[in-house]
Amino acid sequence: MWKEVLSSFFYIALELTLLFILVTFLVSVVQMIIPYHKMEKWMNHPNVWLGSFLAVLFAFVTPFCSCSTIPVVVTLLQKKVPFGIVMVFLFASPVLDPTILTIMTAFLGWKVALFYTIITTILSVAIGLTLGKLGFEKQVKNVILKSYHPEKKGFSIKQAASETLVLMKTVYPYLIIGAGIGAIIHGAVPTSFITQYFGGDNWWLVPIAAIIGIPLYIRLSTMIPISQMMIAKGMALGPVMALVISSAGASLPELALLNSIFKKKLVAAFVLSVISMSTVSGFLFYLV
């Protein structure tokens, strides 16, 4: 059994490493040539749909975890970017990570990755704009935090490589943890156990997965190799993706930070929105 676990771990870890280094380097190059200050201005566009598209694009090229988005959110609010557009960014940034989407494509297939991207984009825009329309802007506290100011960078191969190494130090360990857990699931957990308790069309698994994902604080980078093994063992795609989205979209540390800039009503609305986003996505993944 342990021979199979180790073999699976090294195979997954090698594949993850190669993909991570390549895509992270390319993302670092893109980040160096993007005018962040202009994107902030563009998100102030009077056309709400264009502003939402730019918020999603901004989220895509700033692959932060849920906690890291908070300084950016504060900066956008201080620059008077419309509240609904800022909320679109808040929901989209943790779940739309180009590196992780590439890994998801390699491990779960391009159809799953494409469907995931479309669903999370649509729901991020819909939920963000809805919170804006419902007047939740009034639930933002009058606080002044240190703003996020990405320094202007010129492109160089050396700097892109340096950025890749920095990101590897913060994210790569979670990929390896995920590879280890995935390998254990592959080699030590009986397929019959997964299919009996987590497989099939048990609809109630989706909302449960969406709820338990938030306190787990599992990074998206950790969840991808784990989800591949869970699916390979017979777990339905719906609850797996509900867990993936909820664990990436919110976390207890993030909620603590949000509580410092949002009033309780908006924090509660954020949690319910992430759970709703995860649940709806989970049910829709039954169609894949």
ChimeraX attribute file (.defattr): number of C-alpha atoms within 10 A of each C-alpha:
attribute: neighborCount
match mode: 1-to-1
recipient: residues
	/A:1	11
	/A:2	11
	/A:3	9
	/A:4	13
	/A:5	19
	/A:6	15
	/A:7	14
	/A:8	19
	/A:9	24
	/A:10	15
	/A:11	13
	/A:12	20
	/A:13	20
	/A:14	13
	/A:15	15
	/A:16	24
	/A:17	15
	/A:18	11
	/A:19	17
	/A:20	23
	/A:21	17
	/A:22	12
	/A:23	18
	/A:24	22
	/A:25	22
	/A:26	16
	/A:27	20
	/A:28	21
	/A:29	20
	/A:30	13
	/A:31	19
	/A:32	19
	/A:33	12
	/A:34	14
	/A:35	12
	/A:36	18
	/A:37	12
	/A:38	9
	/A:39	15
	/A:40	19
	/A:41	14
	/A:42	16
	/A:43	25
	/A:44	21
	/A:45	16
	/A:46	10
	/A:47	10
	/A:48	15
	/A:49	14
	/A:50	15
	/A:51	24
	/A:52	27
	/A:53	17
	/A:54	21
	/A:55	27
	/A:56	27
	/A:57	17
	/A:58	20
	/A:59	23
	/A:60	20
	/A:61	18
	/A:62	22
	/A:63	21
	/A:64	19
	/A:65	22
	/A:66	25
	/A:67	19
	/A:68	15
	/A:69	21
	/A:70	21
	/A:71	16
	/A:72	20
	/A:73	21
	/A:74	20
	/A:75	19
	/A:76	22
	/A:77	18
	/A:78	13
	/A:79	13
	/A:80	14
	/A:81	19
	/A:82	20
	/A:83	22
	/A:84	26
	/A:85	29
	/A:86	27
	/A:87	26
	/A:88	29
	/A:89	30
	/A:90	24
	/A:91	28
	/A:92	30
	/A:93	28
	/A:94	25
	/A:95	30
	/A:96	29
	/A:97	22
	/A:98	19
	/A:99	21
	/A:100	24
	/A:101	23
	/A:102	18
	/A:103	24
	/A:104	24
	/A:105	16
	/A:106	14
	/A:107	19
	/A:108	20
	/A:109	13
	/A:110	15
	/A:111	12
	/A:112	18
	/A:113	19
	/A:114	13
	/A:115	16
	/A:116	21
	/A:117	17
	/A:118	12
	/A:119	18
	/A:120	21
	/A:121	22
	/A:122	15
	/A:123	21
	/A:124	27
	/A:125	22
	/A:126	16
	/A:127	20
	/A:128	24
	/A:129	21
	/A:130	15
	/A:131	20
	/A:132	18
	/A:133	12
	/A:134	10
	/A:135	11
	/A:136	17
	/A:137	17
	/A:138	13
	/A:139	14
	/A:140	19
	/A:141	13
	/A:142	11
	/A:143	11
	/A:144	10
	/A:145	13
	/A:146	10
	/A:147	16
	/A:148	14
	/A:149	11
	/A:150	12
	/A:151	9
	/A:152	13
	/A:153	12
	/A:154	10
	/A:155	14
	/A:156	11
	/A:157	11
	/A:158	9
	/A:159	16
	/A:160	21
	/A:161	17
	/A:162	14
	/A:163	18
	/A:164	21
	/A:165	16
	/A:166	12
	/A:167	16
	/A:168	17
	/A:169	10
	/A:170	9
	/A:171	18
	/A:172	19
	/A:173	13
	/A:174	18
	/A:175	25
	/A:176	21
	/A:177	18
	/A:178	26
	/A:179	29
	/A:180	22
	/A:181	20
	/A:182	25
	/A:183	26
	/A:184	20
	/A:185	22
	/A:186	22
	/A:187	20
	/A:188	13
	/A:189	15
	/A:190	11
	/A:191	17
	/A:192	12
	/A:193	13
	/A:194	19
	/A:195	17
	/A:196	11
	/A:197	12
	/A:198	20
	/A:199	21
	/A:200	15
	/A:201	15
	/A:202	12
	/A:203	15
	/A:204	10
	/A:205	22
	/A:206	24
	/A:207	21
	/A:208	15
	/A:209	24
	/A:210	27
	/A:211	21
	/A:212	15
	/A:213	23
	/A:214	24
	/A:215	14
	/A:216	15
	/A:217	18
	/A:218	20
	/A:219	23
	/A:220	28
	/A:221	28
	/A:222	24
	/A:223	26
	/A:224	26
	/A:225	27
	/A:226	24
	/A:227	25
	/A:228	21
	/A:229	22
	/A:230	23
	/A:231	19
	/A:232	17
	/A:233	20
	/A:234	18
	/A:235	23
	/A:236	24
	/A:237	27
	/A:238	30
	/A:239	31
	/A:240	25
	/A:241	26
	/A:242	32
	/A:243	30
	/A:244	27
	/A:245	30
	/A:246	30
	/A:247	30
	/A:248	29
	/A:249	32
	/A:250	29
	/A:251	21
	/A:252	15
	/A:253	13
	/A:254	18
	/A:255	20
	/A:256	13
	/A:257	15
	/A:258	21
	/A:259	17
	/A:260	15
	/A:261	20
	/A:262	22
	/A:263	16
	/A:264	14
	/A:265	12
	/A:266	19
	/A:267	20
	/A:268	13
	/A:269	13
	/A:270	23
	/A:271	18
	/A:272	13
	/A:273	21
	/A:274	25
	/A:275	27
	/A:276	19
	/A:277	24
	/A:278	33
	/A:279	28
	/A:280	19
	/A:281	23
	/A:282	29
	/A:283	19
	/A:284	17
	/A:285	20
	/A:286	13
	/A:287	9
	/A:288	9
